[in-house]
Amino acid sequence: MTWTAYHRYSTMVSWMDSLRSRYPDLVNEKVMIGKTYEGRNMYLLKVGKPRADGKMKPGIYMDANIHAREWIAGATLTFMVNKMVTEYETNSTARRMMNEIDWYIVPSANPDGYEYSHVAPNNRLWRKTRRVNPFSTDTGCDANRNFDFKWMVAGAVQTPRENTYAGAFPYSEIENVHVTEALLALVPQVKGMLSFHSAAQMWLLPWAYGYERSEDYDELMRVGRAATDALTAVYGIPYEVGTAPDILYRAAGGTLDWAKAKAGAKYSYTPELRDLGFGFVLPPNQIIPSGLETFEAVNVIAQAIFEEFGPTLN
């Protein structure tokens, strides 16, 4: 897989297979976590250098494309994972990240919607899932409003035609069930969660449902600012850091809040990737720059988690 073009979901899956075949010592597992509404397989990839003593390292979970139209999110995520694995022998930063952390990756948390945004010319900006809603002619739900923590508290609606439709009930979307079960199976190893979005050039932290501060808000802000400082140092792209209500809008029922509240991921963030005036239709020549700058931010998050929870959890 290259990072000079946006690729279909099947190519992402083939890339995972290729990476596991070429780097069996670094790509530990590729696990099917379930099937989408339309029958596509969803996968969790685990990468990292296993410790010789077999002890458990801290873990970071990362996903992308829960909003189908945000193509740069999945492209950036796969670029970074590929960089960590393929440059293990030559890049000291990649080597440290792989030695100190176990990484769990879902390249697309909404494969059906992502594919639909590719195959339907008039739906490049499709955001939601593709589940047929009962008693409605409107398709899909905003999967990032469908988790069961603070569902429907704010920033979501019960009108199926709207982009922020939260579903008829929490976990109406099977894709969210699979992501939740996969993440819960990683408790208490996963200490960080990064769910990549676009396009606002923001680094969001909990809570998104309202203006209440998490107990460790100051710490999350400090690490988030350090991460975006490292990101901005690469190409000068400015990022804001803060909670969604403070710098964007309230949004309940998303991965960001759920991962912190229910999966124990202390360092839970939603990076909203580069915009540059293109919005969601960022040209493919921006994939590599986005990957390179975001890699530096993710490295800062990994270092913070290792320093607090490492070297092992047992």
KOLKOLDREN-332256 format. One record per residue (C-alpha): residue number from 1; x negated, y negated, z. Coordinates in nm, 2 decimals, always signed. Each point is the difference from the previous one (the first is absolute). Layout:
! residues N
+------+--------+--------+--------+
| resi |     px |     py |     pz |
+------+--------+--------+--------+
|  NUM |      X |      Y |      Z |
...
+------+--------+--------+--------+
***
This chain:
! residues 314
+------+--------+--------+--------+
| resi |     px |     py |     pz |
+------+--------+--------+--------+
|    1 |  +0.00 |  +0.00 |  +0.00 |
|    2 |  -0.12 |  -0.35 |  -0.09 |
|    3 |  +0.07 |  -0.33 |  +0.17 |
|    4 |  +0.02 |  -0.21 |  -0.31 |
|    5 |  +0.37 |  +0.09 |  -0.05 |
|    6 |  +0.30 |  +0.09 |  +0.21 |
|    7 |  +0.08 |  +0.37 |  +0.00 |
|    8 |  +0.31 |  +0.22 |  +0.03 |
|    9 |  +0.06 |  +0.20 |  +0.31 |
|   10 |  -0.10 |  +0.33 |  -0.17 |
|   11 |  -0.35 |  -0.15 |  -0.06 |
|   12 |  -0.03 |  -0.09 |  +0.36 |
|   13 |  +0.07 |  +0.36 |  +0.09 |
|   14 |  -0.25 |  +0.13 |  -0.25 |
|   15 |  -0.26 |  -0.25 |  +0.15 |
|   16 |  +0.06 |  +0.15 |  +0.35 |
|   17 |  -0.06 |  +0.35 |  -0.14 |
|   18 |  -0.31 |  -0.11 |  -0.18 |
|   19 |  -0.14 |  -0.17 |  +0.30 |
|   20 |  +0.06 |  +0.31 |  +0.22 |
|   21 |  -0.16 |  +0.23 |  -0.26 |
|   22 |  -0.31 |  -0.22 |  -0.04 |
|   23 |  -0.06 |  -0.09 |  +0.36 |
|   24 |  +0.13 |  +0.29 |  +0.21 |
|   25 |  -0.22 |  -0.10 |  +0.30 |
|   26 |  +0.16 |  -0.35 |  +0.02 |
|   27 |  +0.35 |  +0.06 |  -0.13 |
|   28 |  +0.13 |  +0.23 |  +0.27 |
|   29 |  +0.37 |  +0.05 |  -0.09 |
|   30 |  +0.27 |  -0.07 |  -0.26 |
|   31 |  +0.33 |  +0.09 |  +0.16 |
|   32 |  +0.34 |  -0.02 |  -0.15 |
|   33 |  +0.22 |  -0.18 |  +0.26 |
|   34 |  +0.33 |  +0.04 |  -0.19 |
|   35 |  +0.20 |  -0.07 |  -0.31 |
|   36 |  +0.15 |  -0.33 |  -0.10 |
|   37 |  +0.37 |  -0.05 |  -0.08 |
|   38 |  -0.08 |  +0.07 |  -0.37 |
|   39 |  -0.21 |  +0.30 |  +0.08 |
|   40 |  -0.36 |  -0.13 |  -0.02 |
|   41 |  -0.25 |  +0.13 |  +0.24 |
|   42 |  -0.14 |  -0.24 |  +0.26 |
|   43 |  -0.36 |  +0.06 |  +0.12 |
|   44 |  -0.21 |  -0.10 |  +0.29 |
|   45 |  -0.38 |  -0.01 |  -0.07 |
|   46 |  -0.25 |  +0.03 |  +0.29 |
|   47 |  -0.35 |  -0.13 |  -0.06 |
|   48 |  -0.30 |  -0.03 |  +0.24 |
|   49 |  -0.32 |  +0.18 |  +0.09 |
|   50 |  +0.08 |  +0.26 |  +0.26 |
|   51 |  -0.20 |  -0.01 |  +0.32 |
|   52 |  -0.25 |  +0.28 |  +0.05 |
|   53 |  +0.14 |  +0.07 |  +0.35 |
|   54 |  +0.36 |  +0.02 |  -0.13 |
|   55 |  +0.13 |  -0.28 |  +0.23 |
|   56 |  +0.28 |  -0.23 |  -0.11 |
|   57 |  -0.09 |  -0.34 |  -0.13 |
|   58 |  +0.24 |  -0.30 |  +0.01 |
|   59 |  +0.23 |  -0.01 |  -0.30 |
|   60 |  +0.14 |  -0.27 |  -0.23 |
|   61 |  +0.31 |  +0.05 |  -0.21 |
|   62 |  +0.04 |  -0.19 |  -0.33 |
|   63 |  +0.28 |  -0.01 |  -0.25 |
|   64 |  +0.13 |  -0.22 |  -0.29 |
|   65 |  +0.28 |  -0.06 |  -0.25 |
|   66 |  +0.29 |  +0.04 |  +0.24 |
|   67 |  +0.12 |  -0.29 |  -0.21 |
|   68 |  -0.02 |  +0.14 |  -0.35 |
|   69 |  -0.09 |  -0.32 |  -0.19 |
|   70 |  -0.31 |  -0.07 |  +0.21 |
|   71 |  -0.24 |  +0.19 |  -0.23 |
|   72 |  -0.31 |  -0.18 |  +0.12 |
|   73 |  +0.06 |  +0.16 |  +0.34 |
|   74 |  -0.05 |  +0.36 |  -0.11 |
|   75 |  -0.27 |  -0.09 |  -0.24 |
|   76 |  -0.20 |  -0.18 |  +0.27 |
|   77 |  +0.05 |  +0.29 |  +0.25 |
|   78 |  -0.12 |  +0.27 |  -0.24 |
|   79 |  -0.29 |  -0.22 |  -0.10 |
|   80 |  -0.11 |  -0.03 |  +0.36 |
|   81 |  +0.04 |  +0.37 |  +0.08 |
|   82 |  -0.19 |  +0.09 |  -0.32 |
|   83 |  -0.28 |  -0.24 |  +0.10 |
|   84 |  -0.03 |  +0.15 |  +0.35 |
|   85 |  -0.03 |  +0.35 |  -0.13 |
|   86 |  -0.21 |  -0.04 |  -0.32 |
|   87 |  -0.24 |  -0.25 |  +0.15 |
|   88 |  -0.06 |  +0.20 |  +0.32 |
|   89 |  -0.36 |  +0.08 |  -0.08 |
|   90 |  -0.09 |  -0.35 |  -0.13 |
|   91 |  +0.20 |  -0.25 |  +0.19 |
|   92 |  -0.07 |  -0.04 |  +0.37 |
|   93 |  +0.34 |  -0.16 |  +0.07 |
|   94 |  +0.19 |  +0.28 |  -0.17 |
|   95 |  -0.21 |  +0.26 |  +0.18 |
|   96 |  +0.06 |  -0.16 |  +0.34 |
|   97 |  +0.38 |  -0.02 |  -0.07 |
|   98 |  +0.01 |  +0.36 |  -0.09 |
|   99 |  -0.22 |  +0.12 |  +0.29 |
|  100 |  +0.19 |  -0.20 |  +0.27 |
|  101 |  +0.37 |  +0.03 |  -0.12 |
|  102 |  +0.23 |  +0.26 |  -0.14 |
|  103 |  +0.22 |  -0.17 |  -0.27 |
|  104 |  +0.35 |  +0.12 |  -0.08 |
|  105 |  +0.14 |  -0.14 |  -0.33 |
|  106 |  +0.34 |  +0.00 |  -0.17 |
|  107 |  -0.07 |  -0.18 |  -0.33 |
|  108 |  +0.36 |  -0.05 |  -0.08 |
|  109 |  +0.27 |  +0.00 |  +0.27 |
|  110 |  +0.27 |  -0.05 |  -0.26 |
|  111 |  -0.09 |  +0.21 |  -0.31 |
|  112 |  +0.35 |  -0.01 |  -0.16 |
|  113 |  +0.02 |  -0.37 |  +0.02 |
|  114 |  -0.36 |  -0.05 |  -0.12 |
|  115 |  +0.07 |  +0.22 |  -0.30 |
|  116 |  +0.32 |  -0.18 |  -0.08 |
|  117 |  -0.19 |  -0.33 |  -0.01 |
|  118 |  -0.22 |  +0.15 |  -0.27 |
|  119 |  +0.25 |  +0.17 |  -0.23 |
|  120 |  +0.28 |  -0.26 |  +0.00 |
|  121 |  -0.11 |  -0.31 |  -0.19 |
|  122 |  +0.25 |  -0.23 |  +0.17 |
|  123 |  -0.08 |  +0.13 |  +0.35 |
|  124 |  -0.37 |  -0.08 |  +0.03 |
|  125 |  +0.10 |  -0.18 |  +0.32 |
|  126 |  +0.20 |  +0.28 |  +0.15 |
|  127 |  -0.06 |  +0.01 |  +0.37 |
|  128 |  +0.22 |  +0.27 |  +0.16 |
|  129 |  +0.02 |  +0.38 |  +0.01 |
|  130 |  +0.21 |  +0.19 |  -0.26 |
|  131 |  +0.25 |  +0.18 |  +0.22 |
|  132 |  +0.36 |  -0.03 |  -0.13 |
|  133 |  +0.20 |  -0.18 |  +0.27 |
|  134 |  +0.33 |  +0.16 |  +0.10 |
|  135 |  +0.31 |  -0.21 |  -0.07 |
|  136 |  -0.21 |  -0.24 |  -0.21 |
|  137 |  -0.12 |  -0.04 |  -0.36 |
|  138 |  -0.32 |  -0.16 |  +0.13 |
|  139 |  -0.31 |  +0.21 |  +0.03 |
|  140 |  -0.27 |  +0.00 |  +0.26 |
|  141 |  -0.09 |  -0.14 |  +0.34 |
|  142 |  -0.28 |  -0.21 |  +0.13 |
|  143 |  -0.21 |  +0.27 |  +0.16 |
|  144 |  -0.19 |  -0.26 |  +0.20 |
|  145 |  +0.33 |  -0.08 |  +0.18 |
|  146 |  +0.10 |  +0.36 |  +0.06 |
|  147 |  -0.21 |  +0.12 |  +0.30 |
|  148 |  +0.17 |  +0.05 |  +0.33 |
|  149 |  -0.18 |  -0.26 |  +0.21 |
|  150 |  +0.21 |  -0.32 |  +0.02 |
|  151 |  +0.20 |  +0.11 |  -0.31 |
|  152 |  +0.22 |  -0.28 |  -0.13 |
|  153 |  -0.10 |  -0.25 |  +0.27 |
|  154 |  -0.11 |  -0.26 |  -0.25 |
|  155 |  -0.11 |  -0.05 |  -0.36 |
|  156 |  +0.22 |  +0.28 |  -0.14 |
|  157 |  +0.35 |  +0.03 |  -0.14 |
|  158 |  +0.28 |  +0.26 |  -0.04 |
|  159 |  +0.07 |  -0.10 |  -0.36 |
|  160 |  -0.14 |  +0.28 |  -0.23 |
|  161 |  -0.06 |  -0.23 |  -0.30 |
|  162 |  -0.24 |  -0.21 |  +0.20 |
|  163 |  -0.38 |  +0.05 |  +0.01 |
|  164 |  -0.01 |  +0.01 |  +0.38 |
|  165 |  +0.28 |  +0.26 |  +0.03 |
|  166 |  -0.10 |  +0.20 |  +0.31 |
|  167 |  +0.19 |  +0.31 |  -0.09 |
|  168 |  +0.32 |  +0.12 |  +0.16 |
|  169 |  -0.19 |  +0.13 |  +0.30 |
|  170 |  -0.37 |  +0.04 |  +0.11 |
|  171 |  -0.18 |  +0.26 |  -0.20 |
|  172 |  +0.26 |  +0.02 |  -0.27 |
|  173 |  -0.30 |  +0.02 |  -0.23 |
|  174 |  -0.17 |  +0.34 |  +0.00 |
|  175 |  -0.34 |  -0.16 |  -0.09 |
|  176 |  +0.00 |  -0.18 |  +0.33 |
|  177 |  +0.08 |  +0.32 |  +0.18 |
|  178 |  -0.31 |  +0.16 |  -0.15 |
|  179 |  -0.23 |  -0.29 |  +0.08 |
|  180 |  +0.13 |  -0.01 |  +0.36 |
|  181 |  -0.05 |  +0.37 |  +0.05 |
|  182 |  -0.35 |  -0.02 |  -0.14 |
|  183 |  -0.09 |  -0.29 |  +0.22 |
|  184 |  +0.15 |  +0.15 |  +0.32 |
|  185 |  -0.21 |  +0.32 |  -0.07 |
|  186 |  -0.31 |  -0.22 |  +0.03 |
|  187 |  +0.08 |  -0.14 |  +0.34 |
|  188 |  -0.21 |  -0.07 |  +0.20 |
|  189 |  -0.29 |  -0.01 |  -0.25 |
|  190 |  +0.12 |  -0.29 |  -0.22 |
|  191 |  -0.09 |  -0.33 |  +0.16 |
|  192 |  +0.04 |  -0.22 |  -0.31 |
|  193 |  +0.26 |  -0.03 |  -0.27 |
|  194 |  -0.03 |  -0.20 |  -0.32 |
|  195 |  +0.30 |  -0.02 |  -0.23 |
|  196 |  -0.10 |  -0.19 |  -0.31 |
|  197 |  +0.23 |  -0.25 |  -0.17 |
|  198 |  -0.01 |  -0.30 |  -0.24 |
|  199 |  +0.00 |  -0.28 |  -0.07 |
|  200 |  -0.04 |  -0.27 |  +0.26 |
|  201 |  -0.37 |  +0.00 |  +0.11 |
|  202 |  +0.10 |  +0.07 |  +0.36 |
|  203 |  -0.11 |  +0.24 |  +0.27 |
|  204 |  +0.31 |  +0.08 |  +0.21 |
|  205 |  +0.01 |  +0.14 |  +0.34 |
|  206 |  +0.28 |  +0.11 |  +0.24 |
|  207 |  +0.27 |  -0.08 |  +0.08 |
|  208 |  +0.18 |  -0.06 |  -0.33 |
|  209 |  +0.35 |  +0.04 |  +0.14 |
|  210 |  -0.01 |  -0.32 |  +0.21 |
|  211 |  -0.21 |  -0.26 |  +0.17 |
|  212 |  -0.09 |  +0.21 |  +0.30 |
|  213 |  -0.38 |  +0.05 |  +0.04 |
|  214 |  -0.15 |  +0.34 |  +0.05 |
|  215 |  -0.20 |  +0.04 |  +0.32 |
|  216 |  -0.32 |  +0.02 |  -0.20 |
|  217 |  +0.09 |  -0.28 |  -0.24 |
|  218 |  -0.32 |  -0.20 |  +0.07 |
|  219 |  -0.22 |  +0.30 |  -0.07 |
|  220 |  +0.19 |  +0.09 |  -0.32 |
|  221 |  -0.04 |  -0.36 |  -0.11 |
|  222 |  -0.37 |  +0.00 |  +0.07 |
|  223 |  -0.07 |  +0.31 |  -0.20 |
|  224 |  +0.24 |  -0.11 |  -0.28 |
|  225 |  -0.19 |  -0.33 |  -0.03 |
|  226 |  -0.33 |  +0.18 |  -0.01 |
|  227 |  +0.13 |  +0.23 |  -0.27 |
|  228 |  +0.13 |  -0.28 |  -0.22 |
|  229 |  -0.32 |  -0.20 |  +0.06 |
|  230 |  -0.19 |  +0.29 |  -0.14 |
|  231 |  +0.24 |  +0.03 |  -0.29 |
|  232 |  -0.01 |  -0.37 |  -0.09 |
|  233 |  -0.38 |  +0.00 |  +0.01 |
|  234 |  -0.01 |  +0.22 |  -0.31 |
|  235 |  +0.19 |  -0.22 |  -0.25 |
|  236 |  +0.13 |  -0.29 |  +0.21 |
|  237 |  +0.36 |  +0.11 |  -0.01 |
|  238 |  +0.18 |  -0.15 |  +0.30 |
|  239 |  +0.23 |  +0.21 |  +0.22 |
|  240 |  +0.23 |  -0.10 |  +0.29 |
|  241 |  +0.01 |  +0.22 |  +0.31 |
|  242 |  +0.30 |  +0.03 |  +0.23 |
|  243 |  +0.33 |  +0.17 |  +0.06 |
|  244 |  +0.26 |  +0.02 |  -0.28 |
|  245 |  +0.24 |  -0.23 |  +0.18 |
|  246 |  -0.27 |  -0.26 |  +0.06 |
|  247 |  -0.14 |  -0.02 |  -0.36 |
|  248 |  +0.25 |  +0.18 |  -0.23 |
|  249 |  +0.34 |  +0.11 |  +0.13 |
|  250 |  +0.16 |  +0.25 |  +0.24 |
|  251 |  +0.02 |  +0.35 |  -0.12 |
|  252 |  +0.12 |  +0.28 |  +0.22 |
|  253 |  -0.02 |  +0.38 |  -0.06 |
|  254 |  -0.34 |  +0.00 |  -0.18 |
|  255 |  -0.31 |  +0.21 |  +0.02 |
|  256 |  -0.19 |  -0.27 |  +0.18 |
|  257 |  +0.21 |  -0.01 |  +0.31 |
|  258 |  +0.09 |  +0.37 |  +0.00 |
|  259 |  -0.36 |  +0.12 |  -0.01 |
|  260 |  -0.10 |  -0.21 |  +0.30 |
|  261 |  +0.32 |  +0.07 |  +0.21 |
|  262 |  +0.05 |  +0.37 |  -0.08 |
|  263 |  -0.33 |  +0.14 |  -0.14 |
|  264 |  -0.24 |  -0.17 |  +0.24 |
|  265 |  -0.20 |  -0.18 |  -0.27 |
|  266 |  -0.14 |  -0.29 |  +0.20 |
|  267 |  -0.15 |  -0.18 |  -0.30 |
|  268 |  +0.31 |  +0.00 |  -0.23 |
|  269 |  -0.02 |  -0.25 |  -0.29 |
|  270 |  +0.17 |  -0.07 |  -0.32 |
|  271 |  -0.25 |  -0.17 |  -0.25 |
|  272 |  +0.18 |  -0.20 |  -0.26 |
|  273 |  -0.25 |  +0.01 |  -0.28 |
|  274 |  -0.12 |  -0.27 |  -0.24 |
|  275 |  +0.25 |  -0.20 |  -0.21 |
|  276 |  -0.20 |  -0.26 |  -0.20 |
|  277 |  +0.33 |  -0.14 |  -0.14 |
|  278 |  +0.09 |  +0.33 |  -0.17 |
|  279 |  +0.23 |  +0.12 |  +0.27 |
|  280 |  +0.07 |  +0.37 |  -0.03 |
|  281 |  -0.12 |  +0.03 |  -0.36 |
|  282 |  -0.37 |  -0.04 |  +0.08 |
|  283 |  -0.21 |  +0.09 |  -0.31 |
|  284 |  -0.20 |  +0.32 |  +0.01 |
|  285 |  -0.33 |  -0.19 |  -0.01 |
|  286 |  +0.08 |  -0.10 |  +0.36 |
|  287 |  +0.00 |  +0.35 |  +0.13 |
|  288 |  -0.38 |  +0.04 |  +0.06 |
|  289 |  -0.04 |  -0.35 |  +0.16 |
|  290 |  +0.30 |  +0.07 |  +0.22 |
|  291 |  -0.15 |  +0.34 |  +0.09 |
|  292 |  -0.35 |  -0.14 |  +0.08 |
|  293 |  +0.13 |  -0.28 |  +0.22 |
|  294 |  +0.25 |  +0.21 |  +0.19 |
|  295 |  -0.26 |  +0.27 |  +0.06 |
|  296 |  -0.19 |  -0.25 |  +0.21 |
|  297 |  +0.31 |  -0.08 |  +0.21 |
|  298 |  +0.08 |  +0.37 |  +0.05 |
|  299 |  -0.36 |  +0.06 |  +0.11 |
|  300 |  +0.05 |  -0.27 |  +0.28 |
|  301 |  +0.31 |  +0.18 |  +0.12 |
|  302 |  -0.18 |  +0.33 |  +0.00 |
|  303 |  -0.29 |  -0.14 |  +0.20 |
|  304 |  +0.24 |  -0.15 |  +0.26 |
|  305 |  +0.18 |  +0.34 |  +0.04 |
|  306 |  -0.33 |  +0.19 |  +0.03 |
|  307 |  -0.14 |  -0.24 |  +0.26 |
|  308 |  +0.32 |  +0.03 |  +0.21 |
|  309 |  +0.09 |  +0.37 |  -0.04 |
|  310 |  -0.32 |  +0.17 |  -0.14 |
|  311 |  -0.20 |  +0.19 |  -0.04 |
|  312 |  +0.25 |  +0.28 |  +0.08 |
|  313 |  +0.34 |  +0.04 |  +0.16 |
|  314 |  -0.07 |  +0.33 |  +0.17 |
+------+--------+--------+--------+
***
